[in-house]
Amino acid sequence: MQYDVVVVGAGPAGLACAIRLKQLKPESRVCLLEKGPTVGAHILSGCVMEPAPLDELLPDWHKTPPAICVPATKDEFVLLTKTGRVRLPRPPQMKNHGNFIISLGSLCAWLARKRLGASPNR
Ligand SMILES: Cc1cc2nc3c(=O)[nH]c(=O)nc-3n(C[C@H](O)[C@H](O)[C@H](O)COP(=O)(O)OP(=O)(O)OC[C@H]3O[C@@H](n4cnc5c(N)ncnc54)[C@H](O)[C@@H]3O)c2cc1C
């Protein structure tokens, strides 16, 4: 089979790459190869997502968000001890207001549906 582009790995980067290629050149033949049994199966599970790249790639994504996508409303930075915890000042890079708590695996399956149509696992 002949393709214009073969992307290896259906992680967030490969999926975003394949989606962007099809947005820029819909007639191009793009093959996305994934070694896992399903898209998302080999992706680490929990994650805090900074949404700016997704806003740029799929501006309407909020209308039909991934299944697990919870706005981060409160940040705490604590040192856990044997008996309790000590609240520490939050480093600026740990500020998550505006970010989302997601499952990266389910985000990938959701992105694959955006890219491939009905089935996330084709
Ligand atoms: C413990 C941990 C916590 C993290 N927490 C966060 C967080 O809170 N927020 C955040 O933004 N980021 C977080 N990250 C980083 C984030 O997971 C990565 O930046 C992101 O997954 C990278 O995406 P990727 O598409 O480059 O690679 P990956 O997510 O690694 O995806 C690669 C894909 O390619 C497939 N693949 C690999 N080799 C082949 C091959 N030879 N043939 C076919 N398919 C192949 C794999 O199966 C996989 O599906 C965390 C990472 C770790 C390890």
The ligand as a MOL file (V3000), in Angstrom:
LIG
                    3D

  0  0  0     0  0            999 V3000
M  V30 BEGIN CTAB
M  V30 COUNTS 53 58 0 0 0
M  V30 BEGIN ATOM
M  V30 1 C 4.5490 9.1970 35.0030 0
M  V30 2 C 4.2330 10.2170 33.9330 0
M  V30 3 C 3.3360 11.2440 34.2380 0
M  V30 4 C 3.0300 12.2030 33.2710 0
M  V30 5 N 2.1220 13.1820 33.5850 0
M  V30 6 C 1.7990 14.1010 32.6590 0
M  V30 7 C 0.8350 15.1250 32.9440 0
M  V30 8 O 0.2530 15.1850 34.0320 0
M  V30 9 N 0.5600 16.0410 31.9650 0
M  V30 10 C 1.1720 16.0070 30.7440 0
M  V30 11 O 0.8680 16.8580 29.8930 0
M  V30 12 N 2.0900 15.0550 30.4560 0
M  V30 13 C 2.4210 14.1190 31.3720 0
M  V30 14 N 3.3470 13.1690 31.0760 0
M  V30 15 C 4.0040 13.2180 29.7760 0
M  V30 16 C 3.1230 12.6400 28.6910 0
M  V30 17 O 2.6930 11.3340 29.0510 0
M  V30 18 C 3.9570 12.5770 27.3910 0
M  V30 19 O 4.4650 13.8760 27.1140 0
M  V30 20 C 3.1230 12.1470 26.2020 0
M  V30 21 O 2.4990 10.8950 26.4490 0
M  V30 22 C 4.0340 12.0250 24.9800 0
M  V30 23 O 3.2330 11.7060 23.8730 0
M  V30 24 P 3.8510 10.9650 22.6320 0
M  V30 25 O 2.7360 10.8280 21.6210 0
M  V30 26 O 5.1050 11.6380 22.1890 0
M  V30 27 O 4.3440 9.5280 23.1520 0
M  V30 28 P 3.5480 8.3640 23.9130 0
M  V30 29 O 2.4290 8.8990 24.7470 0
M  V30 30 O 4.6130 7.5530 24.5580 0
M  V30 31 O 2.8810 7.5160 22.7400 0
M  V30 32 C 3.6510 6.7270 21.8830 0
M  V30 33 C 2.7250 5.7480 21.1690 0
M  V30 34 O 3.4780 5.0830 20.1610 0
M  V30 35 C 3.3000 3.6850 20.2630 0
M  V30 36 N 4.5320 3.0950 19.7600 0
M  V30 37 C 5.7640 3.1600 20.3150 0
M  V30 38 N 6.6540 2.5170 19.5440 0
M  V30 39 C 5.9670 2.0380 18.4700 0
M  V30 40 C 6.3270 1.2940 17.3190 0
M  V30 41 N 7.6080 0.9060 17.1050 0
M  V30 42 N 5.3730 0.9520 16.4230 0
M  V30 43 C 4.0730 1.3420 16.6200 0
M  V30 44 N 3.6710 2.0640 17.6920 0
M  V30 45 C 4.6140 2.4010 18.5990 0
M  V30 46 C 3.0210 3.4120 21.7340 0
M  V30 47 O 2.3120 2.2100 21.9230 0
M  V30 48 C 2.1750 4.6530 22.0920 0
M  V30 49 O 0.7930 4.4430 21.8090 0
M  V30 50 C 3.6560 12.1690 32.0020 0
M  V30 51 C 4.5410 11.1310 31.7020 0
M  V30 52 C 4.8190 10.1760 32.6530 0
M  V30 53 C 5.7760 9.0300 32.2950 0
M  V30 END ATOM
M  V30 BEGIN BOND
M  V30 1 1 1 2
M  V30 2 1 2 3
M  V30 3 2 2 52
M  V30 4 2 3 4
M  V30 5 1 4 5
M  V30 6 1 4 50
M  V30 7 2 5 6
M  V30 8 1 6 7
M  V30 9 1 6 13
M  V30 10 2 7 8
M  V30 11 1 7 9
M  V30 12 1 9 10
M  V30 13 2 10 11
M  V30 14 1 10 12
M  V30 15 2 12 13
M  V30 16 1 13 14
M  V30 17 1 14 15
M  V30 18 1 14 50
M  V30 19 1 15 16
M  V30 20 1 16 17
M  V30 21 1 16 18
M  V30 22 1 18 19
M  V30 23 1 18 20
M  V30 24 1 20 21
M  V30 25 1 20 22
M  V30 26 1 22 23
M  V30 27 1 23 24
M  V30 28 2 24 25
M  V30 29 1 24 26
M  V30 30 1 24 27
M  V30 31 1 27 28
M  V30 32 2 28 29
M  V30 33 1 28 30
M  V30 34 1 28 31
M  V30 35 1 31 32
M  V30 36 1 32 33
M  V30 37 1 33 34
M  V30 38 1 33 48
M  V30 39 1 34 35
M  V30 40 1 35 36
M  V30 41 1 35 46
M  V30 42 1 36 37
M  V30 43 1 36 45
M  V30 44 2 37 38
M  V30 45 1 38 39
M  V30 46 1 39 40
M  V30 47 2 39 45
M  V30 48 1 40 41
M  V30 49 2 40 42
M  V30 50 1 42 43
M  V30 51 2 43 44
M  V30 52 1 44 45
M  V30 53 1 46 47
M  V30 54 1 46 48
M  V30 55 1 48 49
M  V30 56 2 50 51
M  V30 57 1 51 52
M  V30 58 1 52 53
M  V30 END BOND
M  V30 END CTAB
M  END
